[in-house]
Amino acid sequence: MALVIGVGGELPWHLPNDLQRFKQLTMGKPIIMGRKTFESIGRPLPGRKNIVLTKNIDFSVEGIECYSSLILALGALENEEEVFVIGGGMIYKEALPRVTTIYLTEVMTQLDGDAYFPNFDLSEWKEVSSELRESDADHLYSYRFRHLEKIA
C-alpha cells in the first residue's frame, strides 16, 4: 500500500477537514518532521513542540529543535505520552517500524507525486475507526480518515 503525500514539496490537494483533523490530533504534542517538510510548511506550527530532523548542523530556526536522527529525537521525547511523526516520506519510512498508531488520510484519487508514505502490510494493523467523507464544494476529492493500531 503506497500513498502519494507530496508533489514538488507541497501537498497535492487541499482538504480543509484533513488540516483541521491534523491540528486536533497534534495540538499540544511534539511533532517530528524532516527538513524538507518543515521548509514546505515554512514556519513552526503553533501550540506544538516542533522537532526537525536534519544532517545540516548549521540549520537553525527559532521555535524548533533540531536533531540529526530519529533515534536522538525520540530519546529526547521519551517522557512524552504521544509523539507525532508528520513526514516526509523518508522520515515515515524510518519511523514506521517503531510506531504503534497510524492516523491516515486516504485521498480517493490517483495522482503522480515525488514523495510517498511507505508501503506497509495492512494485515499487521487493526482498524480502530474509518470514516469516509465525500467530495464537496471545499474538498475536490473524497477521502477517508483511518485510525490504525499495530497488532501486538
ChimeraX commands (.cxc) that place a marker at each C-alpha (Angstrom):
marker #1 position 0.00,0.00,0.00 radius 0.5
marker #1 position 1.76,3.19,-1.20 radius 0.5
marker #1 position 0.22,6.63,-0.92 radius 0.5
marker #1 position 1.31,9.88,-2.58 radius 0.5
marker #1 position 1.96,12.53,0.06 radius 0.5
marker #1 position 3.75,15.22,-1.91 radius 0.5
marker #1 position 4.45,16.83,-5.26 radius 0.5
marker #1 position 7.19,19.43,-5.56 radius 0.5
marker #1 position 7.36,19.97,-1.81 radius 0.5
marker #1 position 3.63,20.53,-1.39 radius 0.5
marker #1 position 0.51,18.52,-0.62 radius 0.5
marker #1 position -1.13,17.52,-3.91 radius 0.5
marker #1 position -4.59,18.52,-2.63 radius 0.5
marker #1 position -6.31,20.97,-0.32 radius 0.5
marker #1 position -8.62,19.27,2.17 radius 0.5
marker #1 position -9.65,21.71,4.93 radius 0.5
marker #1 position -11.21,18.96,7.07 radius 0.5
marker #1 position -7.96,16.98,6.93 radius 0.5
marker #1 position -5.99,20.04,8.05 radius 0.5
marker #1 position -8.48,20.55,10.90 radius 0.5
marker #1 position -8.14,16.90,11.96 radius 0.5
marker #1 position -4.35,17.17,11.84 radius 0.5
marker #1 position -4.50,20.22,14.11 radius 0.5
marker #1 position -6.87,18.50,16.56 radius 0.5
marker #1 position -4.67,15.39,16.78 radius 0.5
marker #1 position -1.33,17.17,17.13 radius 0.5
marker #1 position -2.13,20.27,19.20 radius 0.5
marker #1 position -0.11,20.31,22.41 radius 0.5
marker #1 position 2.03,17.37,21.33 radius 0.5
marker #1 position 5.53,17.07,19.88 radius 0.5
marker #1 position 5.74,16.73,16.10 radius 0.5
marker #1 position 8.76,15.31,14.27 radius 0.5
marker #1 position 9.40,16.16,10.63 radius 0.5
marker #1 position 12.20,16.20,8.12 radius 0.5
marker #1 position 13.80,19.45,7.00 radius 0.5
marker #1 position 12.04,19.44,3.61 radius 0.5
marker #1 position 8.67,19.04,5.30 radius 0.5
marker #1 position 9.49,21.90,7.64 radius 0.5
marker #1 position 10.53,24.09,4.71 radius 0.5
marker #1 position 7.29,23.27,2.87 radius 0.5
marker #1 position 5.30,24.40,5.92 radius 0.5
marker #1 position 7.53,27.46,6.21 radius 0.5
marker #1 position 7.25,28.05,9.96 radius 0.5
marker #1 position 6.97,26.22,13.27 radius 0.5
marker #1 position 3.43,25.03,13.89 radius 0.5
marker #1 position 1.99,26.86,16.91 radius 0.5
marker #1 position 0.93,25.01,20.04 radius 0.5
marker #1 position 3.27,22.09,19.42 radius 0.5
marker #1 position 6.91,21.25,20.11 radius 0.5
marker #1 position 8.44,21.28,16.61 radius 0.5
marker #1 position 11.30,18.84,16.00 radius 0.5
marker #1 position 13.17,18.90,12.68 radius 0.5
marker #1 position 15.49,16.11,11.56 radius 0.5
marker #1 position 18.43,17.31,9.50 radius 0.5
marker #1 position 22.06,16.39,8.89 radius 0.5
marker #1 position 22.86,20.08,8.35 radius 0.5
marker #1 position 24.49,21.20,11.62 radius 0.5
marker #1 position 24.08,24.85,10.58 radius 0.5
marker #1 position 20.29,24.58,10.19 radius 0.5
marker #1 position 18.64,26.66,12.89 radius 0.5
marker #1 position 15.23,28.29,13.09 radius 0.5
marker #1 position 13.68,29.96,16.11 radius 0.5
marker #1 position 10.92,27.83,17.58 radius 0.5
marker #1 position 12.24,24.43,16.51 radius 0.5
marker #1 position 14.61,21.84,17.93 radius 0.5
marker #1 position 16.93,20.04,15.52 radius 0.5
marker #1 position 18.26,16.51,15.75 radius 0.5
marker #1 position 20.43,14.56,13.34 radius 0.5
marker #1 position 18.44,11.34,13.67 radius 0.5
marker #1 position 15.03,9.98,14.57 radius 0.5
marker #1 position 16.57,7.92,17.39 radius 0.5
marker #1 position 18.04,11.04,19.02 radius 0.5
marker #1 position 14.77,12.94,18.67 radius 0.5
marker #1 position 12.75,10.09,20.16 radius 0.5
marker #1 position 15.26,9.80,23.00 radius 0.5
marker #1 position 14.75,13.47,23.83 radius 0.5
marker #1 position 10.98,12.87,23.86 radius 0.5
marker #1 position 10.96,9.61,25.83 radius 0.5
marker #1 position 8.79,11.10,28.60 radius 0.5
marker #1 position 6.10,12.25,26.17 radius 0.5
marker #1 position 2.91,10.18,26.12 radius 0.5
marker #1 position 2.33,10.69,22.39 radius 0.5
marker #1 position 4.65,11.91,19.62 radius 0.5
marker #1 position 3.55,12.56,16.04 radius 0.5
marker #1 position 5.75,11.92,13.00 radius 0.5
marker #1 position 4.41,14.20,10.26 radius 0.5
marker #1 position 6.69,13.50,7.30 radius 0.5
marker #1 position 8.15,13.38,4.83 radius 0.5
marker #1 position 8.46,10.07,3.09 radius 0.5
marker #1 position 11.95,9.13,4.31 radius 0.5
marker #1 position 11.06,10.02,7.90 radius 0.5
marker #1 position 7.85,7.97,7.70 radius 0.5
marker #1 position 9.83,5.01,6.33 radius 0.5
marker #1 position 12.31,5.17,9.21 radius 0.5
marker #1 position 9.59,5.65,11.84 radius 0.5
marker #1 position 7.08,3.06,10.61 radius 0.5
marker #1 position 8.71,0.02,12.31 radius 0.5
marker #1 position 8.63,1.92,15.63 radius 0.5
marker #1 position 5.09,3.31,15.66 radius 0.5
marker #1 position 2.06,1.70,17.26 radius 0.5
marker #1 position -0.61,4.05,15.87 radius 0.5
marker #1 position -1.23,5.49,12.42 radius 0.5
marker #1 position -3.69,8.29,11.74 radius 0.5
marker #1 position -4.05,8.10,7.98 radius 0.5
marker #1 position -6.00,10.13,5.47 radius 0.5
marker #1 position -6.57,8.22,2.25 radius 0.5
marker #1 position -7.47,10.50,-0.63 radius 0.5
marker #1 position -9.64,8.77,-3.22 radius 0.5
marker #1 position -7.74,9.71,-6.35 radius 0.5
marker #1 position -4.72,8.58,-8.35 radius 0.5
marker #1 position -2.06,11.28,-8.57 radius 0.5
marker #1 position 1.59,11.26,-9.51 radius 0.5
marker #1 position 3.97,12.51,-6.86 radius 0.5
marker #1 position 7.55,12.57,-5.72 radius 0.5
marker #1 position 7.00,11.78,-2.03 radius 0.5
marker #1 position 5.18,8.72,-0.74 radius 0.5
marker #1 position 4.05,7.20,2.52 radius 0.5
marker #1 position 5.96,3.90,2.63 radius 0.5
marker #1 position 4.46,0.55,1.77 radius 0.5
marker #1 position 3.20,-1.31,4.80 radius 0.5
marker #1 position 1.32,-4.54,5.42 radius 0.5
marker #1 position -2.25,-3.76,6.48 radius 0.5
marker #1 position -2.59,-7.27,7.93 radius 0.5
marker #1 position -0.24,-6.15,10.74 radius 0.5
marker #1 position -2.67,-3.39,11.75 radius 0.5
marker #1 position -6.13,-3.32,13.30 radius 0.5
marker #1 position -8.51,-0.66,12.05 radius 0.5
marker #1 position -9.91,1.19,15.07 radius 0.5
marker #1 position -12.02,3.57,13.02 radius 0.5
marker #1 position -12.69,4.53,9.43 radius 0.5
marker #1 position -14.74,7.49,8.26 radius 0.5
marker #1 position -15.42,8.17,4.59 radius 0.5
marker #1 position -16.06,11.77,3.61 radius 0.5
marker #1 position -17.47,12.58,0.18 radius 0.5
marker #1 position -16.14,15.37,-2.01 radius 0.5
marker #1 position -17.95,18.70,-1.70 radius 0.5
marker #1 position -17.50,22.37,-2.58 radius 0.5
marker #1 position -14.44,22.64,-0.29 radius 0.5
marker #1 position -12.97,19.18,-0.94 radius 0.5
marker #1 position -12.22,18.23,-4.55 radius 0.5
marker #1 position -11.72,14.56,-3.66 radius 0.5
marker #1 position -13.46,12.08,-1.40 radius 0.5
marker #1 position -11.22,10.91,1.42 radius 0.5
marker #1 position -11.18,8.50,4.34 radius 0.5
marker #1 position -9.89,9.12,7.86 radius 0.5
marker #1 position -8.41,5.92,9.28 radius 0.5
marker #1 position -7.09,5.14,12.74 radius 0.5
marker #1 position -4.89,2.04,12.77 radius 0.5
marker #1 position -3.28,0.27,15.74 radius 0.5
marker #1 position -0.36,-2.15,15.43 radius 0.5
marker #1 position -1.31,-5.74,16.24 radius 0.5
marker #1 position 0.97,-6.94,19.05 radius 0.5
marker link #1:1,2 radius 0.2
marker link #1:2,3 radius 0.2
marker link #1:3,4 radius 0.2
marker link #1:4,5 radius 0.2
marker link #1:5,6 radius 0.2
marker link #1:6,7 radius 0.2
marker link #1:7,8 radius 0.2
marker link #1:8,9 radius 0.2
marker link #1:9,10 radius 0.2
marker link #1:10,11 radius 0.2
marker link #1:11,12 radius 0.2
marker link #1:12,13 radius 0.2
marker link #1:13,14 radius 0.2
marker link #1:14,15 radius 0.2
marker link #1:15,16 radius 0.2
marker link #1:16,17 radius 0.2
marker link #1:17,18 radius 0.2
marker link #1:18,19 radius 0.2
marker link #1:19,20 radius 0.2
marker link #1:20,21 radius 0.2
marker link #1:21,22 radius 0.2
marker link #1:22,23 radius 0.2
marker link #1:23,24 radius 0.2
marker link #1:24,25 radius 0.2
marker link #1:25,26 radius 0.2
marker link #1:26,27 radius 0.2
marker link #1:27,28 radius 0.2
marker link #1:28,29 radius 0.2
marker link #1:29,30 radius 0.2
marker link #1:30,31 radius 0.2
marker link #1:31,32 radius 0.2
marker link #1:32,33 radius 0.2
marker link #1:33,34 radius 0.2
marker link #1:34,35 radius 0.2
marker link #1:35,36 radius 0.2
marker link #1:36,37 radius 0.2
marker link #1:37,38 radius 0.2
marker link #1:38,39 radius 0.2
marker link #1:39,40 radius 0.2
marker link #1:40,41 radius 0.2
marker link #1:41,42 radius 0.2
marker link #1:42,43 radius 0.2
marker link #1:43,44 radius 0.2
marker link #1:44,45 radius 0.2
marker link #1:45,46 radius 0.2
marker link #1:46,47 radius 0.2
marker link #1:47,48 radius 0.2
marker link #1:48,49 radius 0.2
marker link #1:49,50 radius 0.2
marker link #1:50,51 radius 0.2
marker link #1:51,52 radius 0.2
marker link #1:52,53 radius 0.2
marker link #1:53,54 radius 0.2
marker link #1:54,55 radius 0.2
marker link #1:55,56 radius 0.2
marker link #1:56,57 radius 0.2
marker link #1:57,58 radius 0.2
marker link #1:58,59 radius 0.2
marker link #1:59,60 radius 0.2
marker link #1:60,61 radius 0.2
marker link #1:61,62 radius 0.2
marker link #1:62,63 radius 0.2
marker link #1:63,64 radius 0.2
marker link #1:64,65 radius 0.2
marker link #1:65,66 radius 0.2
marker link #1:66,67 radius 0.2
marker link #1:67,68 radius 0.2
marker link #1:68,69 radius 0.2
marker link #1:69,70 radius 0.2
marker link #1:70,71 radius 0.2
marker link #1:71,72 radius 0.2
marker link #1:72,73 radius 0.2
marker link #1:73,74 radius 0.2
marker link #1:74,75 radius 0.2
marker link #1:75,76 radius 0.2
marker link #1:76,77 radius 0.2
marker link #1:77,78 radius 0.2
marker link #1:78,79 radius 0.2
marker link #1:79,80 radius 0.2
marker link #1:80,81 radius 0.2
marker link #1:81,82 radius 0.2
marker link #1:82,83 radius 0.2
marker link #1:83,84 radius 0.2
marker link #1:84,85 radius 0.2
marker link #1:85,86 radius 0.2
marker link #1:86,87 radius 0.2
marker link #1:87,88 radius 0.2
marker link #1:88,89 radius 0.2
marker link #1:89,90 radius 0.2
marker link #1:90,91 radius 0.2
marker link #1:91,92 radius 0.2
marker link #1:92,93 radius 0.2
marker link #1:93,94 radius 0.2
marker link #1:94,95 radius 0.2
marker link #1:95,96 radius 0.2
marker link #1:96,97 radius 0.2
marker link #1:97,98 radius 0.2
marker link #1:98,99 radius 0.2
marker link #1:99,100 radius 0.2
marker link #1:100,101 radius 0.2
marker link #1:101,102 radius 0.2
marker link #1:102,103 radius 0.2
marker link #1:103,104 radius 0.2
marker link #1:104,105 radius 0.2
marker link #1:105,106 radius 0.2
marker link #1:106,107 radius 0.2
marker link #1:107,108 radius 0.2
marker link #1:108,109 radius 0.2
marker link #1:109,110 radius 0.2
marker link #1:110,111 radius 0.2
marker link #1:111,112 radius 0.2
marker link #1:112,113 radius 0.2
marker link #1:113,114 radius 0.2
marker link #1:114,115 radius 0.2
marker link #1:115,116 radius 0.2
marker link #1:116,117 radius 0.2
marker link #1:117,118 radius 0.2
marker link #1:118,119 radius 0.2
marker link #1:119,120 radius 0.2
marker link #1:120,121 radius 0.2
marker link #1:121,122 radius 0.2
marker link #1:122,123 radius 0.2
marker link #1:123,124 radius 0.2
marker link #1:124,125 radius 0.2
marker link #1:125,126 radius 0.2
marker link #1:126,127 radius 0.2
marker link #1:127,128 radius 0.2
marker link #1:128,129 radius 0.2
marker link #1:129,130 radius 0.2
marker link #1:130,131 radius 0.2
marker link #1:131,132 radius 0.2
marker link #1:132,133 radius 0.2
marker link #1:133,134 radius 0.2
marker link #1:134,135 radius 0.2
marker link #1:135,136 radius 0.2
marker link #1:136,137 radius 0.2
marker link #1:137,138 radius 0.2
marker link #1:138,139 radius 0.2
marker link #1:139,140 radius 0.2
marker link #1:140,141 radius 0.2
marker link #1:141,142 radius 0.2
marker link #1:142,143 radius 0.2
marker link #1:143,144 radius 0.2
marker link #1:144,145 radius 0.2
marker link #1:145,146 radius 0.2
marker link #1:146,147 radius 0.2
marker link #1:147,148 radius 0.2
marker link #1:148,149 radius 0.2
marker link #1:149,150 radius 0.2
marker link #1:150,151 radius 0.2
marker link #1:151,152 radius 0.2
view
